[in-house]
Amino acid sequence: MYLVKPMKKDYDSLDAFYTGYFLVGHQHKYTKLFHFLAIGLGLAQGVVFLVTLNYWFLLTGLFTGYALSIVSHYLFEKNEPATYDYPVYSFFSAFRMFFETLMGKHKIF
């Protein structure tokens, strides 16, 4: 089966979603690498936006962040991105995984 989509469930906290759903769908190291790059590039473009107030950087930052992340799910993880069903939890979970990767908790190489 190419795309595996678990049943949608209501989560009562971001932590429950992160550990019970998000990390389960982000086990491949290249998926984590693509997410790390996506968030890093998105943050960099967000900083450029704050410095220049050019909204183009805000738009491209969001596009870069989501595009790289979504592509990684279809190429490596073979599942659908969590953002389709849980956009808010997924957004914050991606940042959590980014910072946990910086701290060495997730291996991307």
TAQUI-V450378 format. One record per run of one state. SS is the DSSP state (A for helix, B for strand, O for the rest). FROM is the first residue (numbers start at 0). LEN is the number of residues. If there is no record, write none. Layout:
BEGIN
ss->(SS/SS)
from->(FROM/FROM)
len->(LEN/LEN)
END
This chain:
BEGIN
ss->(O/B/O/A/O/A/O/A/O/B/O/A/O/A/O)
from->(0/3/4/13/22/28/52/54/77/78/79/81/84/86/102)
len->(3/1/9/9/6/24/2/23/1/1/2/3/2/16/7)
END
